[in-house]
Amino acid sequence: MGLAIKSARTCKRVVHPQITGRRGLGITGGRALLVFLDVSTRPATLSAAAVVEALEGVAVLAVGLYVGIEAVIGRPHDLASAVALAFMAVLGGAGIIAVGWGLWQVRRWGRAPALLTQIFTLIIAVSMFQSHRQALGVVLVVVAVVGAAALLSPPTTRALIDE
């Protein structure tokens, strides 16, 4: 007896004779009251993908801020390159966070850039292995595989297709 709408709420029609006529209660046609309940239609796999994506964005944003601060207070070899790198990392981190928010809101457009983020995370993990930072490489591989698996799982696919 409900209707799922884009804001992940369920709409139920409830008849209550004592509430009719009050302002601000969403009364439609006589005694019927529309009640909106916050009932999430987001599967757990999509929530996990959104959280992984947002955490990756926060990490990229933090690295960008760190590089920017070090460029200003430190002695970089090339100040212009350091500032440009910091600026791109901050913008990239903000974009990745926005993609995570889009997934959290069950928006179909968030899936492709989130999957690209996981692919780039794997590429960075390979670089970590080659530079003898195996612990960080393993963490990045686990994060990327969990994120990609959550994005490509059947419940996530159904939720994004039925958007």
N, C-alpha and C positions, 0 to 999 in steps of 0.2 A: 504494500500500500504506500510505496514511496516513489519518488522520482529523483534520480541522481542527476545533479547539475554540475557544471564545471567547477564550482567553488568547493566541491567535495562535501556538499551538504545534502541531506535528505529532506524532502518536503512532504509533510503529512497534513492531511485535512482533519481537523478535530472539531467536533461540534460541542459547544459549551454555551448554554443559554444565558448564563450570568455575565459573560464577558462581552456580549454583543453591544455595540455602540460606543465602546471606549476608543479613544484616539491613540494612535501609535502602536496598536497591537496587530496590525495587518489583517483586519477583518475584511472578508470579501463576501458579498452577497448574503446578508441576513445573519445567520448564526454560525457560519463557517469561519474558522480561524486557521490561518496558515502558520504552522509552527516549523521553524527551521532548527534542526538538531545537527550539531557538528558530528557527523559520522564519516570517518575517513574512508575513502574508496581507494586509497593508495596501498598497494601491496608492500609487504616488508622488504622485498628485494629492491623495489624502486626507492624506498626510504633509505636502504643501505647504500645504494648507488649515489643518491643525492648527498648523503653524509660524507662518503668517500670523496666525491667531487669537491664538495665545499672545503673539506680538510686539506685537499691538495691545493686548492686556491689560496687558503690561508697560509700554507707553507711557501708558495711562490711569492705571495705578497710580502711575507716576513723577510724572505731572502732579498727581495727588491728593496725593501726599506733598509735592511742592513747594509746592502751595497751602497745605497744612496747616502746613508749616514757616514759610512767609511770613506766615501768619495769626498765628502765635504770636510770631515775632520782629520782624515788621514792624508797620506801622501801617495796617491795613485800614480802609476807611470803615465797614464793618459787620462786626464780629468774628464775630457769630453766623452770618451768611450765609457768611462765608469758611470757618468751621469746618464748617458743614453741607455746603458744596460739596466740601470736601476729603474729608469722611467718605463722601459718596456716590461720589466718584471712586475712592477706595480700594476701597470695596465693589464698585463696577462693574468696576474693573480685576481684582480677585480673581475675580469671576464670569466675566469673559471668559477669564481664564487657565484656569479650571475647564472652560469649554467647549472650549478648545483641547486640554486633557488628555483630555476625553471623546472628541474626534475622534481623537486619537492612539491611544486605546484601542479605536477602531472602534465607538463607541457611537452608535446611531441618533439618540438624543435631542439630540446636539450639533449636528446640521445646521441646524435651524431658528434657534436663537439665533445661530449663526455667520453665517447669511445675514442676519439682522437687524443684526448688527454691521457687515456690509459695506454695508448700506443706510444706516445711520447714518454710516458713514465717508464715503459719497458726499455726504450732507447737510452734513457738516462741511466737505468739500472745496468745495462751492458757497459756503459761508460764507467760506472762505479766499479764493476768487476775488473775492467781493464786497468784501472788506476789503483788496484789492490785495496779497495774499500768494500770488501765482501759483505760486511754486516749491513752497510747502507744499501748495497745492491740487493741483498735478500729482502730487506724491508720493502724496497720499491717494487720488486717483483711480486711480492705477496699483495701489496696494495693494488697494483695494476690488475692482477688476476682476479682478485675479489671484486674490484670495480667493474671489470669487463664481464665477469660471470653474472653479476647482479644486473647489469644493463641488458645482457642478452638472454636472460632467463624468461621462460614463458609467461609468468605472471606480469613481469614488467612489460613485455611485448603486448599482452592483452590490454593492460591499463593504458598504454600509450596509443594503441590503435583505437580503442574505444573512447578516446578523449572526445 
